């Protein structure tokens, strides 16, 4: 193994594993240091799935991690001296992490020194001047040798050629460096030997040892018997980092008792100083002032040792030495640093609170309070910081996210230290909120009322429905469809269709107002999300009437298209001859009729009431003016549509002496009609009795429901009672009206009695439907999940009683109101309003008897 491994388990703001490896310097690229995954006990097969990777801010060019198998290998040769210089130990750090779940591991690689550098002296020749008056024991510093290696491979000792005058005293500084002093062992005599030459050898402690040599030249000088002296051997000074150039550190003062040049002192830096000292500091040779000459940075080094010598200008001067220890005071001059290890670019709006968005670390090169960093998030954002372990934080969600309100967030992290003044830094990341299908489409209207003129072209566009979805993408892609239901026994798909992309509605058939006045169905809007959401709306298609039906004359009834009516010769003016009764299948103005004599009244014998169709005499009958015994009249019935339609009826009025005579010819047919009327009367009585029974049963059911439902107020119950009793009131009111007032067709009131049950409350009051096209219904239209029960009707049309012969009563079914509703579970999402025109024909009552089928057939003809 190239590296030594040991695993440290510690608890620092949460469980975190730290690996420690050692690797010698100068290893070849590709050399394996260790396997991080195996040493951590990780499953190598899951490294890729868990996105095993190194923190970008901790990566080094000398090492790399194989992300597939977890091996830590040398990327390029490591020169410990270049990386760490004299720092011990020389450490490289890596931080690796895995996701799902998030785990962070610190890897520490110690670069071990090898003895690849020999000691060396700055100069090959070192000169030392020594006065001959120097006494034995006097020490003379010599130039230090330098060895970039550290530890046992560093400079270990010095050696000198064996001689009789000097020996070397090797000493160790407080920082561990070795320096040698030349100690005089025997007095010198310049006159005997002025120059002494020795080989100075520097030896390191490596195996094998490496050495460096220099020539030491000792020059013997004449004596200057007093050397300068410092009052202290060591001076200690505090200096704020980043002090400007020229800042005074200390002013040294050495003394020399000699006079003249022998007492004049010159200050200088000793040769023991590190080269960096001369870059950072400067000393005044005359005054001894030591000043700042460079950028003193606490983070680079917090202490500096300055070796100073003082030497007089006399001959054979002996220098004095002292040490100045400069201690730097930290200043808050470094802003905190933020480094993001991993950032999630998007987060789902359905993610639970606590979802990790990003992992980052903070650091500050300052120390103490200046290096203590706190973090916070700027602004009101649904995120918060969570401290993972030392100097590491995670950004997690702090509440629900809604993309429809905010689709992205800019998260700004602010790191602030506690220095005075405080320094801060910030870094921002942008996180997008990804959409989830959490909004159903919403129609722009809860109910659509669509008016379509009858006799439309099949396939014509009739309306457009529209729904909106605040989601995006597939979650907002809406398709429209019509919910399946039946209209008059046929599928709604045979009536209308819808474009699933645009919501355009098209009619698939030509509508007939006389067969179907309106119908309703439900349209569904569905999005295209993974879990499809939908909403429904109700569409009421209201058929608008056109004047496409001519009036049909149903009375009086005649043979071969001509009705015969007798007229007594003694009839007074205003005598009711007959009443022409017609009906029009259209509605509104298209069904309002006008009656007129088109031909046969040239003598002005008759007048026609244009509203009621009553044919009356306009004057007395005169034998001179009316010699003929009959009048052939052509009656025209015209509606008020645009354009108007008309039909005609022929009436032959025969002059008779009395009414009995005019009717004698019809006695046989009258007896048959009487028998038929008796049968039809019995049927009518049974039908009315059944309807009354149904009404009574409905009132009992509603009364029981109202009593059970404690939440219904009295007003709602009263409304329900009015609904149940409306038919009886209608019938009785119109029955009394027959004896009081002459009614026209425009005076006819149609009242509908409906028993409606609901799943949530009492039956509502059903409005009376009038002629014409009704307006739209906003809320309770067809397809609104309601069901309309079987309706019972009470109709009565009352005509004037003046003529016992021509009084007619007929039943004309009308459509129910569009407002009925019920439970969708019973009836489905469709509804329709249909007319009574078709196979059923109204019963016509003439003179209190129901006309026979033959007579009705003739009327229809």
Secondary structure, 3 states (H helix, E strand, C coil): CCCEEEEEEEECCCEEEEEEEEEECCCCCCCEEEEHHHHCCCCHHHCCCCCCEECHHHCCCCEEECCCCCEEEECCCCCHHHHHCCCCCEEEEEEEEECCCCEEEEEEEEEECCCCCCCEECCCEEEEEEECCCCCCCEEECCCEECCCCHHHCEEEEEECCCCCEEEEEEECCCCCEEEEEEECCCCCCCCCCEEEEEEEEEECCCCCCEEEEEEEEEEECCCCCCCEECCCEEEEEEECCCCCCCEEEECCEECCCCHHHHCEEEEECCCCCHHHHHHEEECCCCCEEEECCCCCCCCCCEEEEEEEEEECCCCCCCEEEEEEEEEECCCCCCCEEEEEEECCEEECCCCCCCEEEEEEEECCCCHHHHCEEEEECCCCCEEEEEEECCEEEEEECCCCCCCCCCEEEEEEEEEECCCCCCEEEEEEEEEEECCCCCCCEECCCEEEEEEECCCCCCCEEEECCEECCCCHHHHCCEEEECCCEECCEEHHHCEEECCCCCEEEECCCCCCCCEEEEEEEEEEECCCCCCCEEEEEEEEEEECCCCCCCEEEECCCECCEEEEEEECCCCCCCEEEECEEECCCCHHHHCEEEEEEECCCCCCEEECCCCCEEEECCCCCCCCCCCCEEEEEEEEEECCCCCCEEEEEEEEEEECCHHHHHHHHHHHHHHHHHHHHHHHHHHHHHHHHHHHHHHHHHHHHHHHHHHCCCCCHHHHHHHHHHHHHHHHHHHHHHHHCCCCCCCHHHCCCEEECCCCCCCCCCCCCCCCCCCCCCCCCCCCCCCCCCCCCCEEECCCCCCCCCCCCCEEECCCCCCCCCCCCCHHHHCCCEEEECCCCCCCCCEEECCEECCHHHHHHHHC
